[in-house]
Structure formats: structure tokens, C-alpha cells
Amino acid sequence: MLKHFINKVCGKILFSPRIMICIPSQVTEVEKKAVIDAASQAGARKVYLIEEPIAAAIGAGIDISKPCGNMVVDIRRWNHRHCRYFIRRICCKHLIKSSRR
């Protein structure tokens, strides 16, 4: 599937693209390596991983390089995540699972 999207975006070009992939914040090193390997095999020249809360903050227009604290809350159907980060680093992250109703 990654190869399909790379070909759809880049077309038939001679060089491989650099790709940034968003991953959950509680991912293990083995899972990170698997994502990097899958993207490399799909045709990526370089793979960058970014955690979901940082990507959400950048998408919301928060300047993550400023020395001030911010909090991102991700509300999903069965669990909620909130992360506090300070100068490009996540300093506290929690996952709250809610019961099905």
C-alpha cells in the first residue's frame, strides 16, 4: 500500500522521495524499525518518524520551538490520549481507556 501511495504522489520519477510517517507515542523500538523497513522497501530514500501528538500540534499551528508548555488532547472513541510537551519533546503522556457503552 505504501508503494502505491508513493507512486501515486511521485509518479515515475528517477529519485526516491523522503517520507515522514506519523506513529503513536507508545510504539516500541521494534515497531519503529518495522515501519522504517516497510517504507524503505516501498521505495523511500529516507524515512522520518514523528509522534502523533507532535504532528497534531504542528497541524494545529502551535510553534513547538518556543520555550512554553502546551498540551494536546486526542479524543477517540474508546480511548483518550493527552500529551504535554516542552520545546520539541514530549515530557508526559497518558492513555485513558474508556468502557464501551
C-alpha positions in Angstrom: 0.0 0.0 0.0 2.9 2.4 0.8 4.4 1.7 -2.6 1.0 2.5 -4.3 0.8 5.9 -2.5 4.5 6.7 -3.3 3.9 6.0 -7.0 0.6 8.0 -6.9 2.3 11.1 -5.4 5.6 11.0 -7.1 4.8 9.3 -10.4 7.6 7.7 -12.4 10.5 9.9 -11.2 14.1 8.9 -11.1 14.8 9.5 -7.4 13.3 8.1 -4.3 11.4 10.5 -2.0 12.0 11.3 1.6 9.0 10.3 3.7 7.7 11.4 7.1 5.4 8.9 8.9 3.3 9.7 11.9 3.4 7.0 14.7 1.6 6.6 18.0 3.7 7.8 21.0 3.7 4.4 22.8 5.4 2.5 20.0 8.3 0.2 20.8 11.7 0.3 19.1 10.9 -2.9 17.2 7.7 -1.4 15.8 9.5 1.8 14.8 12.1 -0.3 12.9 9.4 -2.3 11.2 7.8 1.0 9.9 11.1 2.2 8.7 11.9 -1.1 6.9 8.4 -1.2 5.3 8.8 2.4 4.0 12.3 1.8 2.7 11.2 -1.4 0.9 8.3 0.6 -0.6 10.8 3.0 -2.2 11.6 5.7 0.3 15.1 7.2 0.3 15.0 8.4 3.9 12.2 7.8 6.5 11.5 10.2 9.3 9.2 9.2 12.2 7.2 11.8 14.1 4.9 11.1 17.1 1.2 11.8 16.7 0.9 14.5 19.4 3.8 16.5 17.8 2.2 16.2 14.4 -1.1 17.3 15.8 0.4 20.3 17.5 2.2 21.3 14.2 -1.0 20.8 12.3 -2.9 23.0 14.8 -0.4 25.8 14.2 1.4 25.6 17.6 5.0 26.7 17.5 6.8 23.8 19.2 10.2 25.5 19.2 9.1 28.1 21.8 10.0 27.6 25.4 6.5 27.2 26.7 4.4 24.3 27.8 1.5 23.0 25.6 -1.0 20.2 25.9 -2.5 18.2 23.1 -5.6 16.1 23.8 -6.6 13.3 21.3 -10.2 12.2 21.9 -11.1 9.0 20.2 -14.0 6.6 20.5 -12.7 4.1 23.1 -9.6 5.8 24.5 -8.3 9.3 25.1 -4.7 10.4 25.0 -3.2 13.6 26.3 0.4 14.7 26.0 2.3 17.6 27.4 5.4 18.7 25.6 8.0 21.3 26.1 10.4 22.5 23.4 10.0 19.7 20.8 10.0 16.9 23.4 7.0 15.1 24.9 7.5 15.3 28.7 4.3 13.5 29.8 1.9 11.2 28.0 -1.1 9.3 29.3 -3.6 6.9 27.7 -7.1 6.7 29.3 -9.2 3.8 28.2 -13.0 4.2 28.5 -15.5 1.5 28.6 -17.9 0.7 25.7 -21.4 2.0 26.2 
